[in-house]
Amino acid sequence: MAPGIQMEVCVDSVESAMNAERGGASRIELCSSLIEGGTTPSIAESRPLSVTFHRAFDMVHNPCASLECLISLGFERVLTSGCDSTALEGLPTIKRLIEQAKQRIIVVAGGGITERNLQRILENSCIREFHCSARSSRESLMKFRNMSVSMGASTAPAEYIVKVADINKVRMLTAIAKDVV
């Protein structure tokens, strides 16, 4: 990874954490329920670790005022897609937030970052940290499969498919970040 660029991979399993580390991730975000956007520990639970405010930030009415609030509360990072569907689409807002932050908080770009758009995001911003899941689907290791029963909502992924951080995707994203800077 290029000096100064940090890649955080969100993971929800030991397998994903190991793949992220082996692929060259700088940091992991351990969470659960990634299918629902992921859940992370509260500030009280995470102390003395550094705390990143989750993408819930992207739902705020006034990003500039909300950034000042996070700074005053002592957050070290804010994960954002620039209040848009993806970090690429929200890049203008991400750039404004970085300028406003004046190094008082780290703005971490995240949301839909893939090997197809990371280069554009890095080349068109001054972000120093980005967040991604770098996941692929694979077959579950479950031996017995009862195809007559569905254990989740119809919108949930199939019971016998597992999404995990993909070591090759992590390596590819690491290489892209290294080449851009």
C-alpha positions as CSV (number, residue, x, y, z in Angstrom):
1,M,0.0,0.0,0.0
2,A,1.3,3.5,-0.8
3,P,2.5,5.5,2.2
4,G,-0.3,7.4,3.6
5,I,-3.2,5.5,2.0
6,Q,-5.0,3.2,4.4
7,M,-7.5,0.6,3.3
8,E,-10.1,-0.6,5.9
9,V,-12.0,-3.8,5.1
10,C,-15.3,-4.5,6.9
11,V,-15.5,-8.1,7.9
12,D,-18.0,-10.3,9.7
13,S,-16.1,-13.6,10.1
14,V,-12.7,-14.9,11.0
15,E,-12.2,-16.1,7.4
16,S,-12.9,-12.6,6.1
17,A,-10.5,-11.0,8.7
18,M,-7.7,-13.4,7.7
19,N,-8.3,-12.7,4.0
20,A,-8.3,-9.0,4.5
21,E,-5.0,-9.2,6.4
22,R,-3.4,-11.6,3.9
23,G,-4.5,-9.3,1.1
24,G,-2.8,-6.3,2.6
25,A,-5.6,-4.3,4.3
26,S,-4.3,-1.7,6.8
27,R,-7.2,-2.1,9.2
28,I,-10.4,-4.1,9.6
29,E,-13.8,-3.1,10.8
30,L,-15.3,-6.1,12.7
31,C,-19.1,-6.0,12.4
32,S,-22.1,-8.1,12.1
33,S,-25.2,-8.0,9.9
34,L,-23.4,-6.7,6.8
35,I,-26.5,-7.6,4.8
36,E,-28.2,-4.9,6.8
37,G,-25.4,-2.3,6.5
38,G,-23.3,-3.6,9.4
39,T,-23.4,-2.9,13.1
40,T,-20.4,-1.7,15.1
41,P,-19.7,-1.3,18.8
42,S,-20.8,1.8,20.7
43,I,-18.2,4.4,21.8
44,A,-18.3,3.1,25.4
45,E,-17.7,-0.5,24.2
46,S,-14.8,0.5,22.0
47,R,-12.7,2.7,24.3
48,P,-9.7,2.9,24.4
49,L,-9.7,2.1,20.6
50,S,-10.0,4.8,18.0
51,V,-13.6,5.3,17.0
52,T,-15.0,5.8,13.5
53,F,-18.5,7.1,13.1
54,H,-20.4,4.7,10.8
55,R,-22.1,5.6,7.5
56,A,-25.2,6.6,9.4
57,F,-23.6,10.0,8.8
58,D,-24.8,9.8,5.2
59,M,-28.4,10.2,6.4
60,V,-27.9,13.6,8.0
61,H,-29.7,16.7,6.8
62,N,-26.6,19.0,7.1
63,P,-23.3,17.2,6.6
64,C,-21.2,20.3,7.4
65,A,-22.9,20.9,10.8
66,S,-22.9,17.2,11.6
67,L,-19.2,16.9,10.9
68,E,-18.5,19.7,13.5
69,C,-20.7,17.8,16.0
70,L,-18.6,14.6,15.4
71,I,-15.4,16.5,15.9
72,S,-16.7,18.0,19.2
73,L,-17.7,14.5,20.4
74,G,-14.2,13.2,19.9
75,F,-14.6,10.9,16.9
76,E,-11.3,10.2,15.1
77,R,-12.9,9.2,11.8
78,V,-16.1,9.5,9.9
79,L,-17.0,6.9,7.3
80,T,-19.1,8.4,4.5
81,S,-20.2,8.0,0.9
82,G,-20.7,11.7,0.7
83,C,-24.4,11.4,1.6
84,D,-24.9,9.6,-1.7
85,S,-25.4,6.0,-2.9
86,T,-21.7,5.4,-3.4
87,A,-18.5,7.2,-2.6
88,L,-17.9,7.8,-6.3
89,E,-21.3,9.6,-6.6
90,G,-20.7,11.5,-3.4
91,L,-17.1,12.6,-4.2
92,P,-17.9,16.3,-4.4
93,T,-19.3,16.2,-0.8
94,I,-16.4,14.0,0.4
95,K,-14.0,16.6,-0.9
96,R,-15.8,19.5,0.8
97,L,-15.9,17.5,4.1
98,I,-12.1,16.9,3.9
99,E,-11.5,20.6,3.3
100,Q,-13.8,21.5,6.2
101,A,-12.2,18.9,8.6
102,K,-8.7,20.6,8.4
103,Q,-7.2,17.4,9.8
104,R,-9.3,17.5,12.9
105,I,-11.1,14.3,11.9
106,I,-10.2,11.8,9.2
107,V,-12.8,11.5,6.4
108,V,-12.9,7.9,5.2
109,A,-14.5,7.3,1.8
110,G,-16.7,4.2,1.8
111,G,-19.8,2.8,0.0
112,G,-19.6,0.9,-3.2
113,I,-15.8,1.1,-3.5
114,T,-14.6,-1.6,-5.9
115,E,-11.6,-2.4,-8.1
116,R,-13.6,-0.7,-10.9
117,N,-13.9,2.7,-9.3
118,L,-11.1,3.1,-6.7
119,Q,-8.6,4.7,-9.1
120,R,-11.1,7.4,-10.1
121,I,-12.0,8.1,-6.5
122,L,-8.3,8.4,-5.5
123,E,-7.3,10.5,-8.5
124,N,-10.2,12.9,-8.0
125,S,-9.9,13.5,-4.3
126,C,-7.4,13.9,-1.5
127,I,-8.7,11.0,0.6
128,R,-6.0,9.1,2.6
129,E,-8.3,6.3,3.8
130,F,-11.0,4.2,2.2
131,H,-13.3,1.5,3.3
132,C,-14.6,-1.5,1.4
133,S,-15.9,-5.0,1.8
134,A,-14.0,-6.6,-1.1
135,R,-16.4,-9.5,-0.8
136,S,-17.2,-12.4,-3.1
137,S,-19.7,-15.2,-2.8
138,R,-18.8,-18.8,-2.3
139,E,-20.6,-22.0,-1.5
140,S,-21.3,-22.7,2.2
141,L,-19.4,-25.6,3.7
142,M,-22.7,-26.9,5.1
143,K,-23.0,-30.7,4.3
144,F,-26.7,-31.3,4.7
145,R,-29.0,-29.1,2.7
146,N,-32.8,-29.1,3.2
147,M,-34.0,-27.3,0.1
148,S,-37.6,-27.4,1.4
149,V,-36.9,-24.8,4.1
150,S,-35.9,-21.1,3.8
151,M,-34.4,-19.7,7.0
152,G,-34.6,-16.0,6.1
153,A,-36.6,-13.3,4.3
154,S,-36.9,-13.8,0.6
155,T,-34.5,-10.8,0.0
156,A,-31.8,-12.5,2.1
157,P,-29.0,-14.3,0.3
158,A,-29.4,-18.0,-0.2
159,E,-28.7,-20.1,2.9
160,Y,-26.0,-22.0,1.1
161,I,-24.1,-19.0,-0.2
162,V,-21.6,-17.2,2.0
163,K,-20.1,-13.7,1.3
164,V,-16.5,-13.3,2.5
165,A,-13.7,-10.8,2.0
166,D,-11.8,-12.0,-1.1
167,I,-8.1,-12.0,-0.7
168,N,-7.6,-11.4,-4.5
169,K,-9.9,-8.4,-4.4
170,V,-8.1,-7.0,-1.4
171,R,-4.8,-7.4,-3.1
172,M,-6.2,-5.8,-6.3
173,L,-7.5,-2.8,-4.3
174,T,-4.1,-2.5,-2.5
175,A,-2.3,-2.5,-5.9
176,I,-4.6,0.2,-7.3
177,A,-4.0,2.4,-4.3
178,K,-0.3,1.9,-4.5
179,D,-0.2,2.8,-8.2
180,V,-2.3,5.9,-7.9
181,V,-0.3,7.6,-5.3
